[in-house]
Amino acid sequence: MQEKAVIKYALGLPEAEEDYPFGPQARVFKVRGKMFALLGHQEWQGVADVAMLNLKSDPNEALMLRDIFPAILPGYHMNKKHWNSVMLDGSVPPAEVTRMIDRSYALVVRSLPKAQRQSMEIR
């Protein structure tokens, strides 16, 4: 999945917004002030500047995804139990990337108070 498609998809989620709290090199996607994704760049397999997407995940699912896809790694600069880094090198199918974005968003929305989350949940 291309970086521009990731940005468009993430910002298309209900009440999603972008922020740059870590500087211009790290685009953070938030819902109600809580981060559900971080998009940056990292060296990957000898290639400089590969887009990297950090996403929240269920701990068991995070491990499973790392086993299936070589381009999914423990979350870079994140809690490695709850976050994965997805190298956007084209090896992870776009449908899987969007599913992981949806899952990350849903996990964050579910952590919000009930009154805030009702209109945002993905079913």
N, CA, C and O atoms as CSV, one atom per row, in Angstrom:
chain,resi,resn,atom,element,x,y,z
A,1,MET,N,N,0.858,-1.176,0.000
A,1,MET,CA,C,0.000,0.000,0.000
A,1,MET,C,C,0.899,1.232,0.000
A,1,MET,O,O,1.875,1.295,0.748
A,2,GLN,N,N,0.579,2.180,-0.813
A,2,GLN,CA,C,1.369,3.393,-0.926
A,2,GLN,C,C,1.101,4.335,0.249
A,2,GLN,O,O,0.019,4.331,0.837
A,3,GLU,N,N,2.103,5.134,0.569
A,3,GLU,CA,C,2.011,6.067,1.686
A,3,GLU,C,C,0.817,7.015,1.547
A,3,GLU,O,O,0.098,7.246,2.519
A,4,LYS,N,N,0.601,7.560,0.359
A,4,LYS,CA,C,-0.526,8.488,0.158
A,4,LYS,C,C,-1.861,7.802,0.400
A,4,LYS,O,O,-2.781,8.417,0.939
A,5,ALA,N,N,-1.978,6.546,0.011
A,5,ALA,CA,C,-3.217,5.791,0.235
A,5,ALA,C,C,-3.443,5.550,1.723
A,5,ALA,O,O,-4.580,5.587,2.192
A,6,VAL,N,N,-2.369,5.305,2.466
A,6,VAL,CA,C,-2.476,5.125,3.917
A,6,VAL,C,C,-2.993,6.407,4.560
A,6,VAL,O,O,-3.893,6.367,5.399
A,7,ILE,N,N,-2.427,7.533,4.169
A,7,ILE,CA,C,-2.836,8.825,4.732
A,7,ILE,C,C,-4.309,9.083,4.437
A,7,ILE,O,O,-5.071,9.438,5.336
A,8,LYS,N,N,-4.708,8.907,3.193
A,8,LYS,CA,C,-6.104,9.134,2.807
A,8,LYS,C,C,-7.039,8.207,3.582
A,8,LYS,O,O,-8.082,8.644,4.069
A,9,TYR,N,N,-6.676,6.948,3.698
A,9,TYR,CA,C,-7.531,5.986,4.393
A,9,TYR,C,C,-7.654,6.333,5.883
A,9,TYR,O,O,-8.758,6.363,6.427
A,10,ALA,N,N,-6.519,6.593,6.536
A,10,ALA,CA,C,-6.538,6.888,7.971
A,10,ALA,C,C,-7.332,8.156,8.272
A,10,ALA,O,O,-8.089,8.203,9.242
A,11,LEU,N,N,-7.160,9.179,7.441
A,11,LEU,CA,C,-7.890,10.431,7.677
A,11,LEU,C,C,-9.366,10.314,7.314
A,11,LEU,O,O,-10.160,11.180,7.682
A,12,GLY,N,N,-9.741,9.264,6.604
A,12,GLY,CA,C,-11.144,9.031,6.268
A,12,GLY,C,C,-11.942,8.381,7.382
A,12,GLY,O,O,-13.166,8.282,7.293
A,13,LEU,N,N,-11.265,7.939,8.426
A,13,LEU,CA,C,-11.973,7.332,9.556
A,13,LEU,C,C,-12.660,8.423,10.375
A,13,LEU,O,O,-12.177,9.554,10.421
A,14,PRO,N,N,-13.782,8.098,11.023
A,14,PRO,CA,C,-14.536,9.112,11.770
A,14,PRO,C,C,-13.675,9.854,12.797
A,14,PRO,O,O,-13.031,9.245,13.651
A,15,GLU,N,N,-13.683,11.167,12.690
A,15,GLU,CA,C,-13.000,12.085,13.603
A,15,GLU,C,C,-11.489,11.910,13.653
A,15,GLU,O,O,-10.848,12.368,14.599
A,16,ALA,N,N,-10.913,11.259,12.657
A,16,ALA,CA,C,-9.456,11.112,12.610
A,16,ALA,C,C,-8.825,12.441,12.219
A,16,ALA,O,O,-9.368,13.192,11.410
A,17,GLU,N,N,-7.687,12.709,12.801
A,17,GLU,CA,C,-6.941,13.920,12.480
A,17,GLU,C,C,-5.454,13.606,12.538
A,17,GLU,O,O,-5.032,12.622,13.146
A,18,GLU,N,N,-4.664,14.467,11.888
A,18,GLU,CA,C,-3.221,14.259,11.920
A,18,GLU,C,C,-2.563,15.334,12.761
A,18,GLU,O,O,-3.077,16.443,12.909
A,19,ASP,N,N,-1.407,14.973,13.307
A,19,ASP,CA,C,-0.662,15.866,14.174
A,19,ASP,C,C,0.821,15.530,14.004
A,19,ASP,O,O,1.167,14.469,13.484
A,20,TYR,N,N,1.674,16.422,14.437
A,20,TYR,CA,C,3.117,16.217,14.340
A,20,TYR,C,C,3.778,16.494,15.696
A,20,TYR,O,O,4.634,17.373,15.786
A,21,PRO,N,N,3.399,15.764,16.749
A,21,PRO,CA,C,3.951,16.047,18.076
A,21,PRO,C,C,5.430,15.685,18.218
A,21,PRO,O,O,6.091,16.168,19.137
A,22,PHE,N,N,5.955,14.851,17.332
A,22,PHE,CA,C,7.352,14.418,17.404
A,22,PHE,C,C,8.211,15.084,16.336
A,22,PHE,O,O,9.352,14.678,16.114
A,23,GLY,N,N,7.672,16.101,15.676
A,23,GLY,CA,C,8.396,16.794,14.623
A,23,GLY,C,C,7.856,16.442,13.252
A,23,GLY,O,O,7.008,15.559,13.127
A,24,PRO,N,N,8.343,17.129,12.213
A,24,PRO,CA,C,7.786,16.963,10.867
A,24,PRO,C,C,8.045,15.596,10.237
A,24,PRO,O,O,7.407,15.250,9.243
A,25,GLN,N,N,8.955,14.825,10.789
A,25,GLN,CA,C,9.281,13.524,10.210
A,25,GLN,C,C,8.323,12.410,10.630
A,25,GLN,O,O,8.376,11.313,10.074
A,26,ALA,N,N,7.453,12.674,11.596
A,26,ALA,CA,C,6.544,11.631,12.093
A,26,ALA,C,C,5.107,12.145,12.098
A,26,ALA,O,O,4.738,12.976,12.928
A,27,ARG,N,N,4.317,11.653,11.180
A,27,ARG,CA,C,2.906,12.031,11.067
A,27,ARG,C,C,2.098,11.106,11.983
A,27,ARG,O,O,2.132,9.886,11.822
A,28,VAL,N,N,1.380,11.685,12.934
A,28,VAL,CA,C,0.597,10.913,13.896
A,28,VAL,C,C,-0.884,11.072,13.575
A,28,VAL,O,O,-1.367,12.181,13.345
A,29,PHE,N,N,-1.593,9.954,13.563
A,29,PHE,CA,C,-3.038,9.953,13.351
A,29,PHE,C,C,-3.704,9.702,14.692
A,29,PHE,O,O,-3.363,8.760,15.406
A,30,LYS,N,N,-4.660,10.562,15.024
A,30,LYS,CA,C,-5.322,10.488,16.326
A,30,LYS,C,C,-6.830,10.503,16.158
A,30,LYS,O,O,-7.366,10.970,15.152
A,31,VAL,N,N,-7.492,9.980,17.169
A,31,VAL,CA,C,-8.933,10.115,17.304
A,31,VAL,C,C,-9.183,10.578,18.737
A,31,VAL,O,O,-8.772,9.932,19.701
A,32,ARG,N,N,-9.864,11.709,18.848
A,32,ARG,CA,C,-10.118,12.312,20.155
A,32,ARG,C,C,-8.843,12.459,20.982
A,32,ARG,O,O,-8.843,12.232,22.192
A,33,GLY,N,N,-7.761,12.843,20.314
A,33,GLY,CA,C,-6.496,13.102,20.990
A,33,GLY,C,C,-5.655,11.880,21.296
A,33,GLY,O,O,-4.568,12.011,21.860
A,34,LYS,N,N,-6.128,10.689,20.938
A,34,LYS,CA,C,-5.377,9.458,21.204
A,34,LYS,C,C,-4.826,8.883,19.899
A,34,LYS,O,O,-5.542,8.778,18.903
A,35,MET,N,N,-3.562,8.520,19.920
A,35,MET,CA,C,-2.886,8.030,18.724
A,35,MET,C,C,-3.328,6.615,18.365
A,35,MET,O,O,-3.386,5.730,19.219
A,36,PHE,N,N,-3.642,6.418,17.068
A,36,PHE,CA,C,-3.910,5.071,16.573
A,36,PHE,C,C,-2.933,4.658,15.474
A,36,PHE,O,O,-2.884,3.485,15.107
A,37,ALA,N,N,-2.160,5.599,14.947
A,37,ALA,CA,C,-1.160,5.263,13.927
A,37,ALA,C,C,-0.090,6.347,13.883
A,37,ALA,O,O,-0.334,7.508,14.211
A,38,LEU,N,N,1.099,5.931,13.469
A,38,LEU,CA,C,2.210,6.849,13.283
A,38,LEU,C,C,2.904,6.458,11.986
A,38,LEU,O,O,3.252,5.295,11.780
A,39,LEU,N,N,3.100,7.432,11.122
A,39,LEU,CA,C,3.720,7.190,9.820
A,39,LEU,C,C,5.040,7.942,9.749
A,39,LEU,O,O,5.081,9.164,9.892
A,40,GLY,N,N,6.102,7.209,9.529
A,40,GLY,CA,C,7.425,7.805,9.407
A,40,GLY,C,C,8.213,7.087,8.331
A,40,GLY,O,O,7.646,6.391,7.488
A,41,HIS,N,N,9.511,7.261,8.365
A,41,HIS,CA,C,10.402,6.609,7.398
A,41,HIS,C,C,11.591,6.018,8.137
A,41,HIS,O,O,12.055,6.555,9.142
A,42,GLN,N,N,12.069,4.903,7.615
A,42,GLN,CA,C,13.151,4.173,8.259
A,42,GLN,C,C,13.941,3.411,7.201
A,42,GLN,O,O,13.404,3.069,6.147
A,43,GLU,N,N,15.203,3.147,7.478
A,43,GLU,CA,C,15.965,2.274,6.584
A,43,GLU,C,C,15.434,0.856,6.749
A,43,GLU,O,O,15.175,0.412,7.867
A,44,TRP,N,N,15.273,0.148,5.636
A,44,TRP,CA,C,14.728,-1.211,5.666
A,44,TRP,C,C,15.427,-2.049,4.604
A,44,TRP,O,O,15.352,-1.745,3.413
A,45,GLN,N,N,16.089,-3.078,5.030
A,45,GLN,CA,C,16.786,-4.018,4.152
A,45,GLN,C,C,17.708,-3.309,3.162
A,45,GLN,O,O,17.720,-3.603,1.967
A,46,GLY,N,N,18.475,-2.370,3.699
A,46,GLY,CA,C,19.450,-1.656,2.884
A,46,GLY,C,C,18.897,-0.516,2.057
A,46,GLY,O,O,19.648,0.150,1.344
A,47,VAL,N,N,17.599,-0.278,2.138
A,47,VAL,CA,C,16.974,0.817,1.387
A,47,VAL,C,C,16.655,1.947,2.365
A,47,VAL,O,O,15.931,1.743,3.339
A,48,ALA,N,N,17.188,3.120,2.106
A,48,ALA,CA,C,16.919,4.273,2.964
A,48,ALA,C,C,15.520,4.808,2.700
A,48,ALA,O,O,15.013,4.729,1.581
A,49,ASP,N,N,14.912,5.342,3.722
A,49,ASP,CA,C,13.667,6.101,3.584
A,49,ASP,C,C,12.458,5.277,3.123
A,49,ASP,O,O,11.708,5.718,2.252
A,50,VAL,N,N,12.266,4.104,3.693
A,50,VAL,CA,C,11.067,3.306,3.422
A,50,VAL,C,C,9.974,3.753,4.393
A,50,VAL,O,O,10.231,3.897,5.588
A,51,ALA,N,N,8.766,3.970,3.893
A,51,ALA,CA,C,7.657,4.373,4.759
A,51,ALA,C,C,7.366,3.256,5.757
A,51,ALA,O,O,7.356,2.075,5.409
A,52,MET,N,N,7.129,3.659,7.010
A,52,MET,CA,C,6.872,2.719,8.095
A,52,MET,C,C,5.636,3.189,8.861
A,52,MET,O,O,5.543,4.356,9.242
A,53,LEU,N,N,4.702,2.290,9.081
A,53,LEU,CA,C,3.451,2.615,9.753
A,53,LEU,C,C,3.364,1.849,11.061
A,53,LEU,O,O,3.336,0.619,11.056
A,54,ASN,N,N,3.322,2.566,12.190
A,54,ASN,CA,C,3.129,1.937,13.493
A,54,ASN,C,C,1.636,1.870,13.785
A,54,ASN,O,O,0.917,2.861,13.657
A,55,LEU,N,N,1.179,0.670,14.184
A,55,LEU,CA,C,-0.239,0.451,14.468
A,55,LEU,C,C,-0.413,-0.325,15.762
A,55,LEU,O,O,0.352,-1.241,16.063
A,56,LYS,N,N,-1.425,0.054,16.516
A,56,LYS,CA,C,-1.779,-0.653,17.743
A,56,LYS,C,C,-2.390,-1.996,17.362
A,56,LYS,O,O,-3.062,-2.119,16.338
A,57,SER,N,N,-2.142,-3.011,18.211
A,57,SER,CA,C,-2.648,-4.343,17.909
A,57,SER,C,C,-2.889,-5.112,19.197
A,57,SER,O,O,-2.264,-4.837,20.221
A,58,ASP,N,N,-3.791,-6.069,19.139
A,58,ASP,CA,C,-3.949,-7.031,20.218
A,58,ASP,C,C,-2.619,-7.786,20.333
A,58,ASP,O,O,-2.041,-8.146,19.307
A,59,PRO,N,N,-2.114,-8.038,21.552
A,59,PRO,CA,C,-0.806,-8.688,21.693
A,59,PRO,C,C,-0.670,-10.020,20.951
A,59,PRO,O,O,0.361,-10.266,20.325
A,60,ASN,N,N,-1.674,-10.872,21.005
A,60,ASN,CA,C,-1.588,-12.161,20.312
A,60,ASN,C,C,-1.599,-11.977,18.798
A,60,ASN,O,O,-0.859,-12.648,18.077
A,61,GLU,N,N,-2.439,-11.067,18.325
A,61,GLU,CA,C,-2.490,-10.799,16.887
A,61,GLU,C,C,-1.179,-10.179,16.409
A,61,GLU,O,O,-0.710,-10.474,15.310
A,62,ALA,N,N,-0.593,-9.320,17.240
A,62,ALA,CA,C,0.678,-8.687,16.874
A,62,ALA,C,C,1.741,-9.743,16.598
A,62,ALA,O,O,2.465,-9.653,15.606
A,63,LEU,N,N,1.837,-10.736,17.464
A,63,LEU,CA,C,2.815,-11.809,17.277
A,63,LEU,C,C,2.515,-12.626,16.026
A,63,LEU,O,O,3.423,-12.969,15.269
A,64,MET,N,N,1.241,-12.935,15.812
A,64,MET,CA,C,0.842,-13.719,14.645
A,64,MET,C,C,1.220,-12.992,13.348
A,64,MET,O,O,1.758,-13.601,12.423
A,65,LEU,N,N,0.934,-11.689,13.291
A,65,LEU,CA,C,1.239,-10.913,12.089
A,65,LEU,C,C,2.742,-10.873,11.820
A,65,LEU,O,O,3.172,-10.929,10.668
A,66,ARG,N,N,3.535,-10.776,12.879
A,66,ARG,CA,C,4.996,-10.771,12.723
A,66,ARG,C,C,5.493,-12.105,12.169
A,66,ARG,O,O,6.468,-12.151,11.419
A,67,ASP,N,N,4.815,-13.183,12.545
A,67,ASP,CA,C,5.191,-14.507,12.030
A,67,ASP,C,C,4.831,-14.667,10.552
A,67,ASP,O,O,5.550,-15.327,9.802
A,68,ILE,N,N,3.727,-14.069,10.145
A,68,ILE,CA,C,3.234,-14.231,8.770
A,68,ILE,C,C,3.976,-13.336,7.782
A,68,ILE,O,O,4.350,-13.776,6.695
A,69,PHE,N,N,4.185,-12.075,8.169
A,69,PHE,CA,C,4.744,-11.080,7.248
A,69,PHE,C,C,6.127,-10.605,7.713
A,69,PHE,O,O,6.234,-10.008,8.785
A,70,PRO,N,N,7.174,-10.852,6.941
A,70,PRO,CA,C,8.507,-10.364,7.313
A,70,PRO,C,C,8.578,-8.837,7.446
A,70,PRO,O,O,9.440,-8.325,8.162
A,71,ALA,N,N,7.689,-8.106,6.772
A,71,ALA,CA,C,7.704,-6.635,6.814
A,71,ALA,C,C,6.913,-6.073,7.995
A,71,ALA,O,O,6.746,-4.858,8.100
A,72,ILE,N,N,6.428,-6.936,8.881
A,72,ILE,CA,C,5.769,-6.480,10.109
A,72,ILE,C,C,6.684,-6.833,11.271
A,72,ILE,O,O,7.019,-7.995,11.498
A,73,LEU,N,N,7.076,-5.794,11.997
A,73,LEU,CA,C,8.077,-5.904,13.058
A,73,LEU,C,C,7.502,-5.384,14.373
A,73,LEU,O,O,6.466,-4.719,14.373
A,74,PRO,N,N,8.167,-5.680,15.497
A,74,PRO,CA,C,7.749,-5.055,16.755
A,74,PRO,C,C,7.777,-3.534,16.605
A,74,PRO,O,O,8.652,-2.995,15.927
A,75,GLY,N,N,6.845,-2.855,17.221
A,75,GLY,CA,C,6.690,-1.410,17.067
A,75,GLY,C,C,7.963,-0.621,17.344
A,75,GLY,O,O,8.540,-0.709,18.428
A,76,TYR,N,N,8.392,0.146,16.356
A,76,TYR,CA,C,9.589,0.979,16.462
A,76,TYR,C,C,9.316,2.129,17.425
A,76,TYR,O,O,8.400,2.923,17.209
A,77,HIS,N,N,10.114,2.218,18.489
A,77,HIS,CA,C,9.959,3.240,19.536
A,77,HIS,C,C,8.592,3.180,20.221
A,77,HIS,O,O,8.105,4.196,20.717
A,78,MET,N,N,7.976,2.007,20.253
A,78,MET,CA,C,6.652,1.848,20.861
A,78,MET,C,C,6.697,0.644,21.807
A,78,MET,O,O,7.686,-0.088,21.848
A,79,ASN,N,N,5.612,0.450,22.564
A,79,ASN,CA,C,5.467,-0.745,23.389
A,79,ASN,C,C,5.344,-1.935,22.442
A,79,ASN,O,O,4.350,-2.066,21.727
A,80,LYS,N,N,6.331,-2.779,22.438
A,80,LYS,CA,C,6.400,-3.863,21.456
A,80,LYS,C,C,5.355,-4.947,21.674
A,80,LYS,O,O,5.129,-5.776,20.792
A,81,LYS,N,N,4.726,-4.950,22.822
A,81,LYS,CA,C,3.648,-5.912,23.079
A,81,LYS,C,C,2.366,-5.486,22.365
A,81,LYS,O,O,1.601,-6.332,21.902
A,82,HIS,N,N,2.135,-4.189,22.278
A,82,HIS,CA,C,0.865,-3.663,21.770
A,82,HIS,C,C,0.957,-2.954,20.421
A,82,HIS,O,O,-0.070,-2.553,19.874
A,83,TRP,N,N,2.152,-2.790,19.875
A,83,TRP,CA,C,2.307,-2.049,18.626
A,83,TRP,C,C,3.176,-2.825,17.643
A,83,TRP,O,O,4.138,-3.487,18.034
A,84,ASN,N,N,2.829,-2.735,16.384
A,84,ASN,CA,C,3.625,-3.285,15.287
A,84,ASN,C,C,4.047,-2.160,14.359
A,84,ASN,O,O,3.355,-1.149,14.234
A,85,SER,N,N,5.182,-2.342,13.713
A,85,SER,CA,C,5.619,-1.465,12.629
A,85,SER,C,C,5.455,-2.226,11.324
A,85,SER,O,O,5.949,-3.344,11.177
A,86,VAL,N,N,4.762,-1.613,10.387
A,86,VAL,CA,C,4.536,-2.213,9.075
A,86,VAL,C,C,5.391,-1.449,8.070
A,86,VAL,O,O,5.183,-0.256,7.849
A,87,MET,N,N,6.342,-2.134,7.470
A,87,MET,CA,C,7.166,-1.511,6.446
A,87,MET,C,C,6.353,-1.514,5.153
A,87,MET,O,O,5.966,-2.572,4.657
A,88,LEU,N,N,6.104,-0.342,4.621
A,88,LEU,CA,C,5.259,-0.208,3.428
A,88,LEU,C,C,6.108,-0.400,2.167
A,88,LEU,O,O,6.278,0.510,1.356
A,89,ASP,N,N,6.625,-1.608,2.040
A,89,ASP,CA,C,7.480,-1.954,0.902
A,89,ASP,C,C,6.720,-2.692,-0.193
A,89,ASP,O,O,7.318,-3.126,-1.177
A,90,GLY,N,N,5.409,-2.838,-0.031
A,90,GLY,CA,C,4.583,-3.519,-1.017
A,90,GLY,C,C,4.382,-4.992,-0.750
A,90,GLY,O,O,3.620,-5.644,-1.465
A,91,SER,N,N,5.045,-5.542,0.262
A,91,SER,CA,C,4.937,-6.980,0.516
A,91,SER,C,C,3.713,-7.366,1.344
A,91,SER,O,O,3.279,-8.518,1.309
A,92,VAL,N,N,3.156,-6.417,2.085
A,92,VAL,CA,C,1.933,-6.683,2.852
A,92,VAL,C,C,0.756,-6.225,1.988
A,92,VAL,O,O,0.723,-5.070,1.563
A,93,PRO,N,N,-0.206,-7.107,1.721
A,93,PRO,CA,C,-1.327,-6.734,0.846
A,93,PRO,C,C,-2.075,-5.500,1.364
A,93,PRO,O,O,-2.271,-5.357,2.571
A,94,PRO,N,N,-2.493,-4.606,0.455
A,94,PRO,CA,C,-3.226,-3.405,0.872
A,94,PRO,C,C,-4.442,-3.711,1.746
A,94,PRO,O,O,-4.711,-2.979,2.698
A,95,ALA,N,N,-5.167,-4.762,1.443
A,95,ALA,CA,C,-6.343,-5.108,2.254
A,95,ALA,C,C,-5.945,-5.443,3.685
A,95,ALA,O,O,-6.690,-5.155,4.621
A,96,GLU,N,N,-4.787,-6.044,3.858
A,96,GLU,CA,C,-4.302,-6.359,5.211
A,96,GLU,C,C,-3.888,-5.084,5.939
A,96,GLU,O,O,-4.142,-4.944,7.135
A,97,VAL,N,N,-3.257,-4.161,5.231
A,97,VAL,CA,C,-2.864,-2.890,5.851
A,97,VAL,C,C,-4.108,-2.124,6.304
A,97,VAL,O,O,-4.137,-1.614,7.424
A,98,THR,N,N,-5.127,-2.034,5.461
A,98,THR,CA,C,-6.345,-1.313,5.865
A,98,THR,C,C,-7.047,-2.033,7.014
A,98,THR,O,O,-7.614,-1.379,7.889
A,99,ARG,N,N,-7.020,-3.362,7.029
A,99,ARG,CA,C,-7.614,-4.103,8.139
A,99,ARG,C,C,-6.884,-3.785,9.447
A,99,ARG,O,O,-7.515,-3.624,10.492
A,100,MET,N,N,-5.557,-3.697,9.383
A,100,MET,CA,C,-4.778,-3.378,10.583
A,100,MET,C,C,-5.015,-1.937,11.038
A,100,MET,O,O,-5.051,-1.666,12.238
A,101,ILE,N,N,-5.177,-1.015,10.090
A,101,ILE,CA,C,-5.502,0.371,10.456
A,101,ILE,C,C,-6.857,0.404,11.155
A,101,ILE,O,O,-7.005,1.040,12.200
A,102,ASP,N,N,-7.846,-0.279,10.580
A,102,ASP,CA,C,-9.174,-0.337,11.201
A,102,ASP,C,C,-9.102,-0.916,12.606
A,102,ASP,O,O,-9.740,-0.404,13.526
A,103,ARG,N,N,-8.333,-1.973,12.771
A,103,ARG,CA,C,-8.210,-2.639,14.072
A,103,ARG,C,C,-7.556,-1.708,15.087
A,103,ARG,O,O,-8.007,-1.631,16.230
A,104,SER,N,N,-6.511,-1.007,14.694
A,104,SER,CA,C,-5.835,-0.068,15.580
A,104,SER,C,C,-6.787,1.047,16.005
A,104,SER,O,O,-6.875,1.391,17.183
A,105,TYR,N,N,-7.492,1.599,15.031
A,105,TYR,CA,C,-8.475,2.652,15.302
A,105,TYR,C,C,-9.531,2.145,16.283
A,105,TYR,O,O,-9.854,2.829,17.255
A,106,ALA,N,N,-10.067,0.956,16.034
A,106,ALA,CA,C,-11.121,0.397,16.885
A,106,ALA,C,C,-10.622,0.163,18.310
A,106,ALA,O,O,-11.356,0.413,19.266
A,107,LEU,N,N,-9.395,-0.310,18.463
A,107,LEU,CA,C,-8.844,-0.520,19.805
A,107,LEU,C,C,-8.754,0.792,20.571
A,107,LEU,O,O,-9.060,0.841,21.763
A,108,VAL,N,N,-8.337,1.850,19.895
A,108,VAL,CA,C,-8.230,3.155,20.553
A,108,VAL,C,C,-9.617,3.708,20.867
A,108,VAL,O,O,-9.841,4.215,21.966
A,109,VAL,N,N,-10.544,3.618,19.925
A,109,VAL,CA,C,-11.905,4.113,20.161
A,109,VAL,C,C,-12.536,3.388,21.346
A,109,VAL,O,O,-13.204,4.011,22.171
A,110,ARG,N,N,-12.329,2.088,21.432
A,110,ARG,CA,C,-12.917,1.315,22.540
A,110,ARG,C,C,-12.353,1.704,23.894
A,110,ARG,O,O,-12.968,1.416,24.921
A,111,SER,N,N,-11.201,2.350,23.920
A,111,SER,CA,C,-10.626,2.789,25.189
A,111,SER,C,C,-11.175,4.148,25.632
A,111,SER,O,O,-10.914,4.586,26.752
A,112,LEU,N,N,-11.929,4.814,24.761
A,112,LEU,CA,C,-12.522,6.113,25.092
A,112,LEU,C,C,-13.743,5.920,25.988
A,112,LEU,O,O,-14.334,4.840,26.002
A,113,PRO,N,N,-14.122,6.951,26.731
A,113,PRO,CA,C,-15.367,6.866,27.496
A,113,PRO,C,C,-16.552,6.584,26.567
A,113,PRO,O,O,-16.558,7.016,25.415
A,114,LYS,N,N,-17.533,5.872,27.065
A,114,LYS,CA,C,-18.672,5.419,26.264
A,114,LYS,C,C,-19.343,6.560,25.503
A,114,LYS,O,O,-19.690,6.405,24.333
A,115,ALA,N,N,-19.523,7.682,26.148
A,115,ALA,CA,C,-20.203,8.811,25.508
A,115,ALA,C,C,-19.436,9.312,24.286
A,115,ALA,O,O,-20.046,9.785,23.327
A,116,GLN,N,N,-18.110,9.215,24.307
A,116,GLN,CA,C,-17.289,9.695,23.188
A,116,GLN,C,C,-17.194,8.691,22.047
A,116,GLN,O,O,-17.025,9.089,20.894
A,117,ARG,N,N,-17.300,7.411,22.340
A,117,ARG,CA,C,-17.004,6.408,21.323
A,117,ARG,C,C,-18.183,5.928,20.492
A,117,ARG,O,O,-17.964,5.345,19.431
A,118,GLN,N,N,-19.403,6.140,20.913
A,118,GLN,CA,C,-20.553,5.525,20.252
A,118,GLN,C,C,-20.635,5.829,18.760
A,118,GLN,O,O,-20.990,4.946,17.979
A,119,SER,N,N,-20.324,7.022,18.354
A,119,SER,CA,C,-20.446,7.372,16.933
A,119,SER,C,C,-19.206,7.002,16.113
A,119,SER,O,O,-19.201,7.174,14.894
A,120,MET,N,N,-18.168,6.503,16.762
A,120,MET,CA,C,-16.913,6.259,16.059
A,120,MET,C,C,-16.573,4.793,15.858
A,120,MET,O,O,-15.668,4.496,15.079
A,121,GLU,N,N,-17.232,3.881,16.503
A,121,GLU,CA,C,-16.834,2.479,16.448
A,121,GLU,C,C,-17.010,1.883,15.058
A,121,GLU,O,O,-18.005,2.129,14.376
A,122,ILE,N,N,-16.035,1.107,14.665
A,122,ILE,CA,C,-16.100,0.344,13.421
A,122,ILE,C,C,-16.614,-1.034,13.793
A,122,ILE,O,O,-16.100,-1.670,14.713
A,123,ARG,N,N,-17.612,-1.486,13.086
A,123,ARG,CA,C,-18.183,-2.801,13.420
A,123,ARG,C,C,-17.805,-3.813,12.390
A,123,ARG,O,O,-18.191,-4.977,12.498
